[in-house]
């Protein structure tokens, strides 16, 4: 039985608000007390048969570009506006609708959640064999809406996933001493976690699945308005190095954060040109 049911209304699938609130409240203590930062792993989050239908409509990679740098390799990101599947668009719309926000609020205790109609960094993700995503903390401010990032949701779409394929999501402690949680990306498993400047996570080890397989997921992010006195620094995705690893630090990001914190506002535009020229 799925954690949340998708009901039909004239061919459209939707969440039931009452069920969302009840299921969120049921998991509130587990979520809010989790270490190394608030998070939860939920198996059979959505109906497996529904997700298998969605997988059959997963978009083709032809003509699309992927991330290919030391911190992030062989990873595709599909903006929903470029996806033809009605089922994919339906589910993403529901994950951004008020009943689902009520589920997240009841579980996390975070009120006033805002979904992202721009899908900045979200939508569908696919990582190919050999690909990885280094440990990082996510950007904290939505560029277009100027709101604070608070939650990540991942729903995995990998049927018959063998343990030898790897691809585990890792959650690390805030001092980057060790991985505290490892989550295999199996079909219908969902992960929700709170995002701060110290919620370090990623898929750091290269995938070892066969070339004809890939690691697929749905990713949606949620925000709240900043406090009236907004003195929070602006941070882009910040990659970290694991102890004893050959992980590469993104020095351009470190430089931009230095500019944000220490260079006078009137000189920041000029200082940023050093990176982008």
N, C-alpha and C positions, 0 to 999 in steps of 0.2 A: 504494500500500500504506500502511495506517495505521501510525502509530508504535506504538499499542497496539491489540491485537485484543480484541473482546468476544466471548467464547465463550458458547454456550447450554447451559443445563442445565435441562431440563424447562420451557422457555419463559422462564427467567430468564437475563439476560445478566450475565457476570462477567469480571473480569480474571484473567489467569494470573500468579501471583506470580513465577515464574521469569522470564517475559518482562518483567515490570515492573522487576525488579532489573537485568536485563541492559540494557534500554533506558535506565534511569536512569544506570547506570555509564557508558554510552557517551557521555552528554551532560554528565557531571560537570564536566569541565574547561571546556567552553564556558560552562556556567552560572556556575560559581564565579569565573571570570575576567572576566565581562562588566561593562561600565560603562554608566551611571553608578553602578549597584549591581547585585548579582547578579540575573540574569534570563535567560530564554530564550524565543524565539519558535519554535513548532513547527507547520509546516503539515501538513495531513492527520493530525492527532493521533488522531482517531477516524474510523471509516468514514463517508464522506459519505452513503451511502444510509441508514444508521442514523440519522444526525442529521436527514436530511430527513423521516424518519418522525416523529422527535421534534418537529420544527418543526410538522408537521401537527397535533400534539396540544398546541401551545403554548396556555396559558390565555387566556381572553377577558378584556379590560380592563373590561367593563361592571361598574359598581358598585364599582370599586376606585379608591383614591386614589393620587395621585402627588406626588413632591416638586416644589415650586414656590416657590423662593426664589432670590435672586441667584446663589448658589453652585451650585445644582442645580435644573434646570428640566425639566419634562415627562418625568420618569423614574419608571417603575413598578418595584416590587420584589415578587416573588411568593414568599411563603413556601411551601416544598414541601407543608406540611400543608394548604394551601388549593388545591392542584393535584390534579385528578382523574386525570391521565394516568398509567397504570401504567408507561409507558416512561420518563417524566420521573423518577418516584420511583425506579425501578430504577437509572437512571444515577446519580442523586444519591447513592443508598445506596452504590453501588460507588466513587464518588469519595471517600467517607468511610470505606471499608473498608481493612483492613490491607494487602492487596496493593498498593493504590494508594499508601498511606503509604510502603510499601517503595520504590516508584518514586521518590517525592519525596525520601526520605532518601538513596537512592543517588545521586541527581542533585545535591542541594544540600549534602550532607554534614551535614545537621541530623538528629541522632538524637532518638528519643523524641517524634516528632510526634503530636499529638492532633487528631483531627477534631472538628467542631462539630455535635453533634446538634440544637442549637438554631437553627442557620443564622442567627446574628446578623449581619444585613446581607447574607447570602448567599441562594442559591437561583437564581431566574431574574430577569434584569433586562431591561427594555425601555425605550428612550428614543425619544420621538416626534420628528418633524420640528421643528426649531427648538430642541430640547433640548440640554443640555450638562451636564457635570460638571467644575467648576473643578479646577485643580491642587491636590492636597492630600496630606497624610500621614494614614494611617488610624489609628483608635483602637488602642491598644497592649495593652489589658487587657480580657479577656472578662468582662463584668459578672457572669454567672452561675457560670462555672467558675473565675474568678480565675486564668487562665493567660495567657501572653504570646503575642501574635500574631506569627507568623514568616513565613508565606507566603500569597500570593494566587494562585489559579488562575482564569483566564478562558478559556472556550471560546466562540468566536463562532458564531452561528447565522444568518448572513446570506448566503443564496444569491443569486448573480447581483448582487453588490454593485458598483455603479459608483463609480469613483474620485471622481467629482464629488459624491457623496453626503457625503463627509467621514466624520466619526465616528472618526478615528484616536485610539488610545490614545497618549499622550505620556508619556515618562519624562524627568524633568528632573534636572539636577545638583543637589547638595545646597545650593549657594549660590543657587539659583534664578536663574541667569544665562541659561540657554538650554535648549531641549529637546534632549536627546541622542539619543532614540530615538522613532520614530513607527511605529505598527503599525496597518495597515488591518484593520478587523473582518470579514474574509471567512470564509465557511463553513469549519468544521473547523480553523481556526487557533486554537492555544492559546498562552497566555502564562502563564508562572509567574515570579514575582519575590519577592524577599525584602522584608519589611516592617520598617522601622525608623521612628524619628521624623523621618528625613531622606530617606525613599524617596518623593519627590514624584512624583505621577502623576495622570492624569485625562484626560478628553475635553473640553478647554476650549472648542473652537470649536463653535458651534451646528450641528446637523445640517442639511444642505441637501437631504435626500432628499425625494421627493414625499410628499404628505400620507398616501398609502395605504401607505407603507413605514415601517419603524422599524428601530432598531438593537437586536438581541437577543443575549443572551449567558447563559451559565451562569457563576455565580461561587461558588467555595467557598474557605474560608479555613482555615488550619491553625496550630496553636499548640504550645508546649512549656510545661512547668512552669517557674515562676520559680526562680531560684537560691535556696538556703536562706536567704540574707540578701537579702531582697527590699526594695531601696530605690529601685526604679524609679518614676518619677512616673507618675501616671495621666493619659493624654491621650485626649481624644475626637478625632474627625476634625478635622484642622486645615487650613483652606484657605489658600492662598498667592496672592499677586498676581504675575502675569507682568510683567516689565519693559515699560513703555510701554503697558500694557493698561488697560482700564477694569474689570478684575476687582474684585469687592467682597470685602473682608475681613470675616470674621465676628467682630465685636467681642465678642459674648457669649461665644464660645469662649475668646478671649484673656483675658477677665475671669475665667472659671472656672479657667483654668490659673494665673492670678495667685493666686487664692484657694488652690488646691491647694499652691502652692509657698511662699507667704509669709504666709498668714493662719493663726494658731494653730488647731489641730484643734478646740478647743472652740467657736470662733467661725465655723467654716466653714459649718455648716448655716445660720446666720443670714445670712452673706454671700451664699450661693447664692440666697437668697430674692429678692435684688435683681433677679436675672435672671428667675426663674420666677414672680414674683408677678403 
